[in-house]
Amino acid sequence: MNFLVASLPEFLQFLKIMLWISIPIFLVSTLTVVFLHYRKKRRAESELHLEPVFNLVTPSYPLPREHYLQQLKQGFDQFHLLQEDFNNIKLQFSATNNNDGEVTDRSLQEKLSKQELKIAQLKQAVEYLQANAGKEEDFGQHQENIAEKEKEIARLHALIKSLNQELALSKQQYDSRSNELNKMDQLLKEFQQSAKHASTEARGLHLSFQEQTEGKDKFHFEENQRLSEQLKLMHDSFHQLEEENIQLQNKLQQGRLENLAGNEAETRIAELQNALIRSEQELLEWKNKKVDADSLVEIVEEKKAQINFLQNQLDQRIRANRQLEQDVHDKEKQWSQSQQDLQLYEQKQQYLFEDISNKQEELTQLTKQLEDGSAESRQLKESILMYEEKIAEVEKSHLELNDNLGNFQEELRRSREVSALLEQQLSDSRQHINLLENKLAERQQLISKMHTDLSSILDENPSKPTVSDFHLQSLPHLVEEV
C-alpha cells in the first residue's frame, strides 16, 4: 500500500505513456488490416474477367439505311437503359453526401447530354436519307460523269507532270549555272586576293632591296673614299721619305767624301734607316688595305649582280602580276557575260512560270467544274461516311459510358465498404475508451478510499508527521487532477 501511495505520480505518468503508445499502434494496425483486406479484394476482382453489360452487335443488312436504322434503334434502347442506371446510381449516391460523387454526377450528366445531341443528329441524318431516297436512281449517271471527269483529271495530271519535269530540268540547269557562277566568283576572289598579296609582297621586296642597295653603296663609297685618301697620304709620305732617304744618302756620300765622322751622324743614319723600315712596313700595310679595298670593290660588284638578279625577279613578278590582273579582267568580263546569260535565263524561267500558272488556273477551273458536276454524289458519299463515323462514335461513347458507370459503381461500393470498416473501427475505439474510463474511475475511487483511510490515521496520530505524510497530503490534489 505504501508503494502504491508513494509512486502515484509515476503511475499516472506511466498510464499517459501507455495511452500515447497504444493508441497510435492501434490506429496503425487497424489501417494496415483495412489496406490488406482492400488489396486482397482488388486482386480478386482483377482476376475476374467480367463481360460488358451491353454487347453491340453490328447487323449485316444489305441496305445501308436499314442498317443505320437498326443501329439507331439499338442506340436508343441502350441510352434509355444507361439513363435509368444513372438515375438509380444518382439516388443511391446522393445519400452519401460525397463531393467526388457530385463531380462524377456532373461529368456523367455532360456525357448523357452529348449522347442526346448525337442521337438528335442521327435522327436528322435518317430523315435526310429518307428524303433523298429518290435520288439513288441517278447514281449510275453520276458514276459515269465521275469516270469521265477522272479521265480528264488524269490527262491534266499527265500535263502537270510533264510541266513539272520541264521545270525540274530547267531548275537543274539553273542550279548548274549558278554553281559555275559561284565557282567563277570564288576563283575571281582568290585571284584578286593573290594579286593583292603578290603586289604588296613585290612592293615590300623592292623597297627592302632598294634600301639595302642604297645603304651598301653608300657604305662602300665612303669606305673606298676613306681608303683612297689614306692611300694617297701614304704615297705622299712614302715619296717624302724616299726624298729624305736620297738626301741622306747624298749627305752620307758627301760626308764620306769630306771624311765626316762622328757618333751623331751614325745615330742619325740609324734613325733614318729605322724610319725607312717603318715607312716600308706602313706602306706594306697600306698595300694590304688597298688589296682589301679591291676585294671590297669585288664584293660590291657581286652585291650589285645580286641586286640586278633580284631586280629581274621583281620585274618578272610585276609582269606576272600584270598578267594576273589581265586574267582577272577577262574573268570579270566572262562573269558579266554569264550574269547577262543568267538574267536571260531567269526571264525565260519567269515566262515558263507564268505559263505554268496559266495552266494551273485552267486546271483549277476544270477541277472546279468537275467538283460542281459531282457535288451531289460526293455529298451523298460524305454523308454516308459521316453517318458511319457518328454511329461508330456513338457506340464507342456508349461503351465508355458503360465502363465509367461500372467504375463508378465499383468505387461507390468500395467507399461504402471503407466507411463501414471505419465505423467499425470507430465503435471499437469508443468501446476501448469507455473501458479505459471505467478503469480510471475505479482507480480514482480506490485512491479516494486510500485518502480517507490515511486521513483517519493521521487524525488519530497528529503529533508524528513523516515524509510519507507529506506525500499523502498531496493526494487530494492528485485525485482532483485525475
ABEGO torsion letter per residue (X at the ends): XAAAAAAAAAAAAAAAAAAAAAAAAAAAAAAAAAAAAAAAAAAAAAABBBBBABBBBBBBBABAAAAAAAAAAAAAAAAAAAAAAAAAAAAAAAAAGBAAAAAAAAAAAAAAAAAAAAAAAAAAAAAAAAAAAAAAAAAAAAAAAAAAAAAAAAAAAAAAAAAAAAAAAAAAAAAAAAAAAAAAAAAAAAAAAAAAAAAAAAAAAAAAAAAAAAAAAAAAAAAAAAAAAAAAAAAAAAAAAAAAAAAAAAAAAAAAAAGBBEAAAAAAAAAAAAAAAAAAAAAAAAAAAAAAAAAAAAAAAAAAAAAAAAAAAAAAAAAAAAAAAAAAAAAAAAAAAAAAAAAAAAAAAAAAAAAAAAAAAAAAAAAAAAAAAAAAAAAAAAAAAAAAAAAAAAAAAAAAAAAAAAAAAAAAAAAAAAAAAAAAAAAAAAAAAAAAAAAAAAAAAAAAAAAAAAAAAAAABAABBBAAAAAAAAAAAAAAAX
